[in-house]
Amino acid sequence: ADFSSWGRTAKLTFTGYSGGETLTNLPVLVVFSTNITNFSYAQFASSSNADLRFADSTETNELSYEIDTWDTNGASFVWVQVPRLATSSTYIRAFWNKAGQSAPAYTTNGATWSANHRAVWHFRETGTATRRDSTSNSFSASPQNYEGDESTNAGCLGGADYLDGTDTLKTSGTVVSGAGGSISLWMKSGASGRDLYNTHSGGWNQNTLWFNAPALTCRISDSTPNPGDVTYSGTLLDNAWHQVVVTWTAGGDRLLYTDGALRGWLGSTKTFTPGADFEIGYKSWTPVNWIGMLDEIRVSSVPQSSNWVWSTWMSTASNTVFTGYGEALVNGGPSIENRSPTNVTWTSAFLNGSLVSTGLAAATVSLYWGTNAGGTIAS
């Protein structure tokens, strides 16, 4: 891809990542708002953001993305698939401001979510509408007993659903893999002793998560009794959003994370056979329906690593810590990155910076220092 004709660009560096593992095809949250210096929605050539593009550091490989929420009066949330996240210096670029563009097919066909993602629900629908799966697998979640007032804009990212103890969600088809996988969600609890999700194929055979404050419990079991649960007791009934992730291996090991940190682990030879349905907010056996908000539920067919779990949490919970947003620049213009001075004494200092790009023509670099106007006027 050639983005030289796009009018604006910004560099997005994942300065908060230090996991030591190269993550591949990680969906990362990008937020457009006043957090980007000199950014304005008026800079888009299309009123429907159709001229938005992303590229890797070579600026030639176009990256798939999906818009979660677009708000020209505030913050817009975009999920971008980063092909390789290796170190805190890994970066991608955003481009916009080119007339005559149409939104690429990958923005809506599920390409942002790799083949390992079985289902992704953002909860941006309203009323009693089916909650759409953003992957290409089309595991839509059907509302059960919804009255139409469940959707809210108070989610961890835009929309979410508030379940009041009577309304739930259900999918048809085998969403969850028994041969290893992950389930992640964001929860904001309104009561204790409540079911978060369940897939159940009879007897003890199940993959279930429930919350009985202060304990959060995951049960993954085969058909025999005494399955062995993973439980974490923490401050989760606090009217705040928390990410919960459960991972399991084909051999039966299961791990429980909250807010990016491993909270419990159990090695086991017990595996499970998934049920034909995935139940959200309840379980069909002895149900105690969920009361509270749910957002960003994802099901994966692989057990995600601790670095992956931490990155998905940090990208959402502390986005500007995880991602450093460069200035919105005129694409093709000269670019300078100023860095903090070093070796500072009473009489001298090293002033540091780099001419990142000369742009499309020869560039002259000037150095200013002094006390006037923050050093932008020569003294």
C-alpha positions as CSV (number, residue, x, y, z in Angstrom):
1,A,0.0,0.0,0.0
2,D,1.1,3.6,-0.7
3,F,-0.1,6.2,1.7
4,S,2.0,9.1,0.4
5,S,-1.1,10.9,-0.9
6,W,-3.0,10.8,2.5
7,G,-2.9,14.3,4.0
8,R,-2.5,13.5,7.7
9,T,-0.6,10.9,9.8
10,A,0.2,10.1,13.4
11,K,2.7,7.7,14.9
12,L,1.4,5.3,17.5
13,T,4.1,3.7,19.6
14,F,3.3,0.9,22.2
15,T,5.5,2.4,24.8
16,G,3.8,0.6,27.7
17,Y,4.6,-3.0,26.4
18,S,7.6,-4.7,28.1
19,G,6.4,-8.4,28.1
20,G,9.4,-9.9,26.4
21,E,7.2,-11.9,24.1
22,T,6.3,-11.1,20.5
23,L,2.5,-11.0,20.2
24,T,1.1,-11.7,16.7
25,N,-2.1,-10.3,15.3
26,L,-3.0,-8.6,18.6
27,P,-6.1,-6.3,18.4
28,V,-5.1,-3.0,20.1
29,L,-7.3,-0.2,21.0
30,V,-6.6,3.2,19.3
31,V,-8.5,6.3,20.6
32,F,-9.0,9.4,18.5
33,S,-9.7,12.5,20.5
34,T,-7.8,15.5,21.9
35,N,-5.3,13.0,23.3
36,I,-3.6,13.4,19.8
37,T,-1.9,16.8,19.5
38,N,-3.3,18.9,16.6
39,F,-5.9,16.3,15.7
40,S,-9.3,17.4,14.5
41,Y,-12.2,15.4,13.1
42,A,-12.5,18.1,10.5
43,Q,-9.3,16.8,9.0
44,F,-11.1,13.7,7.6
45,A,-12.0,14.1,3.9
46,S,-15.0,11.7,4.4
47,S,-17.8,12.5,6.9
48,S,-18.1,8.8,7.5
49,N,-14.3,8.3,8.3
50,A,-13.9,6.2,5.2
51,D,-10.4,7.6,4.6
52,L,-9.0,6.2,7.8
53,R,-6.1,3.8,7.3
54,F,-3.4,2.1,9.4
55,A,0.0,0.7,8.4
56,D,2.9,-1.0,10.1
57,S,6.2,0.7,10.6
58,T,7.2,0.1,7.0
59,E,4.2,2.3,6.0
60,T,3.5,-0.2,3.2
61,N,1.6,-3.0,4.9
62,E,-2.0,-2.0,5.5
63,L,-3.6,-3.1,8.8
64,S,-7.1,-4.3,9.3
65,Y,-9.3,-2.4,11.8
66,E,-12.8,-2.2,13.1
67,I,-14.5,0.9,14.5
68,D,-16.1,0.2,17.8
69,T,-17.5,3.8,18.4
70,W,-17.1,6.9,16.4
71,D,-18.0,10.2,18.1
72,T,-16.9,13.4,16.4
73,N,-17.8,15.3,19.6
74,G,-15.6,13.2,21.9
75,A,-13.5,10.0,21.9
76,S,-13.6,7.4,19.1
77,F,-12.6,3.8,19.7
78,V,-10.9,1.7,16.9
79,W,-9.6,-1.8,17.1
80,V,-6.5,-2.3,15.0
81,Q,-4.8,-5.7,14.4
82,V,-1.1,-5.2,15.1
83,P,0.8,-7.9,13.2
84,R,3.8,-8.0,15.6
85,L,4.1,-6.4,19.0
86,A,7.6,-7.1,20.2
87,T,9.0,-4.2,22.3
88,S,8.1,-0.8,23.6
89,S,9.5,0.7,20.4
90,T,7.1,-1.1,18.2
91,Y,4.9,1.4,16.3
92,I,2.2,1.7,13.7
93,R,0.9,4.7,11.8
94,A,-2.5,6.1,11.2
95,F,-3.4,8.0,8.0
96,W,-6.4,10.1,7.1
97,N,-7.4,13.0,5.0
98,K,-7.8,11.7,1.4
99,A,-10.9,12.4,-0.6
100,G,-12.8,9.8,-2.6
101,Q,-12.2,6.9,-0.4
102,S,-14.6,4.1,0.6
103,A,-14.4,2.1,3.8
104,P,-12.4,-1.1,3.2
105,A,-14.3,-4.5,3.5
106,Y,-12.1,-5.5,6.4
107,T,-13.7,-2.9,8.7
108,T,-16.9,-5.0,8.9
109,N,-16.0,-8.6,7.7
110,G,-14.2,-9.8,10.8
111,A,-10.7,-9.6,9.4
112,T,-9.5,-7.6,12.5
113,W,-10.0,-10.6,14.6
114,S,-7.7,-13.5,13.8
115,A,-8.8,-17.0,13.1
116,N,-8.3,-17.9,16.8
117,H,-11.1,-15.6,17.8
118,R,-14.3,-17.6,17.9
119,A,-16.6,-14.7,18.9
120,V,-16.3,-11.0,19.8
121,W,-19.2,-9.0,21.2
122,H,-18.9,-5.2,21.6
123,F,-22.5,-4.6,22.8
124,R,-23.0,-1.5,20.7
125,E,-26.5,-2.5,19.7
126,T,-29.6,-1.0,21.3
127,G,-33.0,-2.3,22.4
128,T,-33.8,-5.9,21.9
129,A,-31.6,-6.3,18.8
130,T,-29.3,-9.3,18.4
131,R,-25.9,-8.6,19.8
132,R,-23.6,-9.0,16.8
133,D,-20.5,-11.1,16.7
134,S,-17.6,-9.1,15.1
135,T,-15.8,-12.1,13.8
136,S,-16.6,-13.9,10.5
137,N,-18.1,-16.8,12.5
138,S,-21.4,-15.0,13.0
139,F,-22.1,-16.3,16.6
140,S,-24.7,-13.6,17.3
141,A,-26.0,-13.5,20.9
142,S,-29.8,-13.5,21.2
143,P,-31.4,-11.5,24.0
144,Q,-33.5,-13.5,26.4
145,N,-36.3,-11.7,28.3
146,Y,-34.9,-8.3,27.2
147,E,-37.3,-5.4,27.8
148,G,-35.3,-3.0,25.5
149,D,-33.7,-0.9,28.2
150,E,-30.6,-3.0,28.7
151,S,-28.2,-1.1,26.5
152,T,-26.2,1.8,28.0
153,N,-23.4,4.1,26.9
154,A,-21.6,3.7,30.2
155,G,-19.5,0.7,29.1
156,C,-15.8,0.3,29.5
157,L,-15.8,1.3,25.8
158,G,-18.9,3.0,24.6
159,G,-21.9,0.7,24.7
160,A,-22.5,-2.1,27.2
161,D,-25.5,-4.1,28.4
162,Y,-27.0,-3.9,31.9
163,L,-28.6,-7.1,33.0
164,D,-31.1,-6.9,35.8
165,G,-31.3,-10.5,36.9
166,T,-34.1,-11.5,34.5
167,D,-32.6,-10.8,31.1
168,T,-29.7,-12.9,29.6
169,L,-28.0,-13.7,26.3
170,K,-27.6,-17.0,24.5
171,T,-25.8,-18.1,21.3
172,S,-26.5,-21.1,19.2
173,G,-23.7,-23.3,18.0
174,T,-20.5,-24.6,19.6
175,V,-18.7,-21.3,20.3
176,V,-16.3,-22.6,23.0
177,S,-13.5,-25.1,22.3
178,G,-12.9,-28.0,24.6
179,A,-9.4,-28.5,23.4
180,G,-8.0,-25.3,24.9
181,G,-9.1,-21.7,24.7
182,S,-9.8,-18.4,26.4
183,I,-12.9,-16.4,27.4
184,S,-12.5,-12.7,28.4
185,L,-15.0,-10.2,29.5
186,W,-15.4,-6.8,31.3
187,M,-17.8,-6.8,34.2
188,K,-19.2,-4.2,36.6
189,S,-21.1,-6.0,39.2
190,G,-24.3,-4.8,40.8
191,A,-24.8,-7.8,43.2
192,S,-23.1,-10.8,44.6
193,G,-23.8,-14.5,43.9
194,R,-24.3,-14.2,40.2
195,D,-23.5,-16.2,37.0
196,L,-21.3,-14.7,34.3
197,Y,-21.3,-17.4,31.6
198,N,-21.7,-21.1,31.0
199,T,-21.4,-23.8,28.4
200,H,-22.8,-27.1,29.7
201,S,-23.2,-30.5,28.0
202,G,-24.8,-32.4,30.8
203,G,-23.9,-33.6,34.3
204,W,-20.7,-32.1,35.6
205,N,-19.4,-31.4,32.1
206,Q,-19.1,-27.6,31.9
207,N,-17.1,-24.4,31.6
208,T,-18.7,-21.9,34.0
209,L,-17.8,-18.6,35.7
210,W,-19.7,-17.1,38.6
211,F,-19.2,-14.3,41.1
212,N,-20.1,-14.7,44.8
213,A,-18.5,-11.7,46.4
214,P,-15.7,-11.5,47.1
215,A,-15.0,-14.8,45.3
216,L,-14.8,-15.2,41.5
217,T,-14.9,-18.9,40.6
218,C,-14.1,-20.7,37.4
219,R,-15.2,-24.4,37.0
220,I,-14.0,-26.5,34.0
221,S,-14.9,-30.1,34.5
222,D,-15.5,-33.4,32.7
223,S,-18.4,-35.7,33.5
224,T,-17.0,-36.8,36.9
225,P,-17.8,-35.0,40.2
226,N,-15.4,-33.0,42.3
227,P,-14.1,-31.0,39.4
228,G,-11.7,-28.6,41.3
229,D,-12.4,-24.9,41.0
230,V,-10.1,-21.9,40.5
231,T,-11.2,-19.1,42.9
232,Y,-10.0,-15.6,43.4
233,S,-11.2,-13.4,46.2
234,G,-10.6,-9.7,45.5
235,T,-12.3,-6.3,45.4
236,L,-14.6,-6.7,42.5
237,L,-18.0,-5.6,44.0
238,D,-16.8,-1.9,43.9
239,N,-18.9,-0.2,41.2
240,A,-15.9,-0.3,38.8
241,W,-15.1,-2.0,35.6
242,H,-12.8,-5.1,35.8
243,Q,-11.5,-7.4,33.1
244,V,-11.8,-11.2,33.8
245,V,-10.0,-13.8,31.6
246,V,-10.2,-17.6,31.9
247,T,-7.8,-19.7,29.9
248,W,-7.5,-23.5,29.7
249,T,-5.3,-26.0,27.9
250,A,-6.1,-29.3,26.1
251,G,-4.7,-31.1,29.1
252,G,-7.1,-29.5,31.5
253,D,-4.9,-26.7,33.1
254,R,-6.9,-23.6,33.8
255,L,-5.8,-20.1,34.8
256,L,-7.9,-17.2,36.1
257,Y,-6.9,-13.5,35.5
258,T,-8.4,-10.2,36.6
259,D,-7.2,-6.8,35.5
260,G,-4.2,-8.2,33.7
261,A,-2.8,-10.3,36.6
262,L,-2.9,-14.0,37.2
263,R,-5.0,-14.7,40.3
264,G,-5.3,-18.5,40.3
265,W,-4.1,-21.6,38.6
266,L,-5.0,-25.3,38.7
267,G,-3.2,-28.1,37.0
268,S,-5.7,-30.9,36.1
269,T,-6.3,-33.7,33.8
270,K,-10.0,-32.8,33.6
271,T,-11.2,-31.5,30.2
272,F,-14.7,-30.8,29.1
273,T,-17.0,-31.2,26.2
274,P,-18.6,-27.9,25.3
275,G,-22.4,-27.6,25.1
276,A,-24.3,-26.6,22.0
277,D,-25.0,-23.1,23.5
278,F,-23.0,-20.4,25.2
279,E,-25.0,-18.7,27.9
280,I,-24.2,-15.2,29.0
281,G,-25.4,-13.9,32.4
282,Y,-26.8,-17.2,33.6
283,K,-26.4,-21.0,33.6
284,S,-29.2,-23.3,32.6
285,W,-28.6,-25.5,35.7
286,T,-29.4,-23.8,39.1
287,P,-29.3,-20.3,37.5
288,V,-28.6,-17.2,39.5
289,N,-28.8,-14.6,36.8
290,W,-26.3,-11.8,36.5
291,I,-27.0,-8.3,37.9
292,G,-24.7,-5.6,36.5
293,M,-23.0,-4.5,33.3
294,L,-21.1,-6.6,30.8
295,D,-18.9,-5.4,27.9
296,E,-16.3,-6.7,25.4
297,I,-16.9,-10.5,25.7
298,R,-14.5,-12.5,23.6
299,V,-14.0,-16.3,23.0
300,S,-10.8,-17.7,21.6
301,S,-9.8,-21.2,20.5
302,V,-6.3,-20.9,22.0
303,P,-5.2,-20.3,25.6
304,Q,-3.9,-16.8,25.5
305,S,-0.6,-16.0,27.1
306,S,-0.1,-13.8,30.2
307,N,1.4,-11.1,28.0
308,W,-1.6,-11.1,25.7
309,V,-4.0,-10.9,28.6
310,W,-2.1,-8.0,30.2
311,S,-1.9,-6.2,26.9
312,T,-5.6,-6.4,26.1
313,W,-6.3,-5.2,29.7
314,M,-3.8,-2.3,29.6
315,S,-4.8,-1.2,26.1
316,T,-8.3,-0.6,27.4
317,A,-7.9,0.3,31.1
318,S,-4.9,2.7,30.6
319,N,-4.8,3.4,26.9
320,T,-2.4,6.4,27.0
321,V,0.0,4.5,29.2
322,F,0.1,1.5,26.8
323,T,0.1,3.6,23.6
324,G,2.1,6.8,23.0
325,Y,0.3,9.1,20.6
326,G,2.5,11.2,18.3
327,E,1.4,14.5,16.9
328,A,-1.1,14.6,14.0
329,L,1.3,15.8,11.2
330,V,0.9,16.9,7.6
331,N,1.9,13.7,5.8
332,G,4.9,14.2,3.7
333,G,6.1,17.2,5.7
334,P,9.3,17.3,7.8
335,S,9.0,15.6,11.2
336,I,11.1,16.2,14.3
337,E,11.0,14.3,17.6
338,N,12.3,16.3,20.6
339,R,13.5,14.4,23.6
340,S,14.4,15.5,27.1
341,P,17.8,17.2,27.7
342,T,20.5,15.2,29.4
343,N,23.8,16.0,31.2
344,V,22.2,19.1,32.6
345,T,24.4,21.3,34.8
346,W,24.3,24.9,35.9
347,T,26.2,26.0,32.8
348,S,25.5,23.4,30.1
349,A,23.2,20.7,28.8
350,F,22.8,18.3,25.9
351,L,19.7,19.1,23.8
352,N,18.4,15.9,22.2
353,G,16.2,15.3,19.2
354,S,15.9,13.6,15.8
355,L,15.0,14.7,12.3
356,V,12.7,11.8,11.7
357,S,11.7,12.7,8.2
358,T,12.8,15.5,5.8
359,G,9.4,15.3,4.1
360,L,9.1,15.5,0.4
361,A,11.7,18.3,0.1
362,A,15.0,19.5,1.6
363,A,14.6,20.5,5.3
364,T,16.5,22.9,7.5
365,V,16.8,22.2,11.2
366,S,17.0,25.1,13.6
367,L,17.9,24.8,17.3
368,Y,16.4,27.2,19.9
369,W,17.1,27.5,23.6
370,G,16.5,30.0,26.3
371,T,13.8,31.2,28.6
372,N,11.6,33.1,26.2
373,A,8.4,31.3,25.1
374,G,9.6,28.0,26.3
375,G,12.8,28.2,24.3
376,T,11.0,28.6,20.9
377,I,12.5,32.1,20.5
378,A,16.3,32.5,20.2
379,S,17.9,34.3,23.2
